[in-house]
């Protein structure tokens, strides 16, 4: 809790429709992982204000792929 969310995946942006943010009510094209319309900053503020509930994963960062290190598994 208290960290910035990483929302790089295109699923977080609806380029066709702004909907009211579930936290502040202002229009936003942003979407949570579950499709809930929410500004990223509002979600981050909510996580900070609700650390216990935040552990349930209402708002979460994108999964980051595991880094591949050179030479492992590469026999070229």
N, C-alpha and C positions, 0 to 999 in steps of 0.2 A: 504493500500500500504506500501511496505517496510518490510512486514512480510514474514517469511519463509512459503512456501507452504507445505501442508500436503498431500502427495500422497502415501497413504498406499494401496489403492485398486489395485488389479492386472491388471486392465484395463490400467494402466499407463506404463506397461512394456511389450514390444513385444519381447519375447525370441527367435523368429525366424528370425527377420529382423531388421537391423539397417537402418535407413533412414537419409538423411541430415536434421539437425536441421534447422527449418525455420528462426532462428535468427542468428546463427553463421555459418551454412553450414557444420559443422563437423558431422560425423555419430553418431546416438544415438538410443538406443532401447526404449527411453522414449516417452510417448505420453500424450498429454493434454486430458482433458475430451472430447474434440471434435475429438480426434484422430490425432491431429496435431503433427508431430514429433518435439520435443523440449526438450532440456536438462532442468531439473528442475532449475538449477542455472541460465540458460539463461532466463527462464520465470520469475524468481524472480528479476533479473536485469532489465528486460523489465518493470515489474510492478513498480519498483522504479523510472525508467526513464520516465514512462508514466502514472502518477497517475490518470489523468482524464480519459484516455482511459481504464485504468485497471478496472474502476468501471463498465464497460460494460461486464466484466466477461470473457475476452478472456482466461485468465489463472486463475484457482480458486483452492482452497483446497477442499479435499473430505469433504462431510458432515459428521459431527461426530454424532454418535447416542446419544440420550438423556440418561444421566445416570439414572439408576434405583436405587432408595433408598430403603433400607431394611425396611420391615414392611408395606409399602404402597401397598395395593392390595393383600397382602399375608396373608391369614387367617390360615396358617398351625400352 
